[in-house]
Amino acid sequence: MSQELQFNFTLTTLNLSFNDIGVDGAKYISQALQSNSTLTTLDLQFTNIGADGATFISKSVQFNSTLTTFYLNGNNIGNDGAKSILQSLQF
């Protein structure tokens, strides 16, 4: 799926909420988002990504200028994950 996201030129919203993608899934999505230029909304609510997954997602935000909305509710990202996200938004 990450390859499809990486080379997709039409998808603007991706909702993976309530799918147990975990940290590994967040890592693959993050890599794909770094070269995706159409996705504006990413919903990762309750996907079990944790703080490490949030850190991966935050890295993609720094390189992706089209992603404007993402949902991370219910992932137990903790202070470290939240800090990574906030720092990436200030980039």
C-alpha positions in Angstrom: 0.0 0.0 0.0 2.8 2.4 0.7 4.1 2.2 -2.9 0.6 3.0 -4.1 0.5 6.0 -1.8 3.9 7.1 -2.9 3.1 7.2 -6.6 -0.6 8.1 -6.4 -1.5 11.4 -8.0 -5.3 11.5 -7.3 -5.9 10.4 -3.7 -6.5 13.4 -1.3 -7.9 11.6 1.8 -6.7 8.3 3.4 -8.6 6.9 6.3 -6.9 4.0 8.0 -8.6 4.5 11.4 -9.2 1.4 13.6 -6.7 -0.7 11.6 -3.8 -2.1 13.6 -1.0 -0.8 11.4 1.4 -0.3 14.4 4.8 1.3 14.3 5.9 -0.5 11.1 2.8 0.7 9.2 3.4 4.2 10.3 7.0 4.0 9.1 6.0 2.8 5.6 3.3 5.5 5.4 5.8 8.1 6.5 8.2 7.1 3.8 5.4 7.2 1.1 4.2 10.6 2.3 7.6 12.2 1.8 7.1 11.9 -2.0 3.3 12.1 -2.2 2.0 15.5 -3.4 -1.8 15.0 -3.4 -2.8 13.7 0.0 -4.3 16.5 2.2 -6.0 14.4 5.0 -4.6 11.4 6.8 -6.7 9.6 9.4 -4.7 7.3 11.7 -7.1 7.2 14.7 -6.8 4.1 16.9 -4.1 2.5 14.7 -1.7 1.5 17.5 1.2 3.6 16.2 2.4 4.8 19.6 5.0 7.4 20.2 7.5 5.9 17.7 4.9 5.8 15.0 4.0 9.4 15.7 7.7 10.3 15.3 7.8 8.6 11.9 4.7 10.5 10.8 6.2 13.8 12.1 9.2 13.3 9.8 7.0 13.0 6.8 5.2 16.3 7.7 8.5 18.1 7.3 8.8 17.0 3.7 5.1 17.0 2.6 3.6 20.4 1.9 0.2 19.2 0.9 -0.8 17.3 4.1 -2.8 19.8 6.1 -5.0 17.6 8.3 -4.1 14.4 10.2 -5.9 12.6 13.1 -3.9 10.6 15.6 -6.5 10.2 18.4 -6.4 7.0 20.5 -2.8 6.1 19.7 -1.1 6.6 23.1 1.5 8.8 21.5 2.5 10.3 24.9 4.6 13.4 25.4 7.4 12.3 23.1 5.1 11.6 20.2 3.2 14.8 20.7 6.5 16.7 21.0 7.7 15.3 17.6 4.5 16.2 15.9 4.6 19.8 17.3 8.2 20.3 16.3 7.5 19.1 12.8 4.6 21.6 12.5 7.0 24.4 13.4 9.4 23.4 10.6 
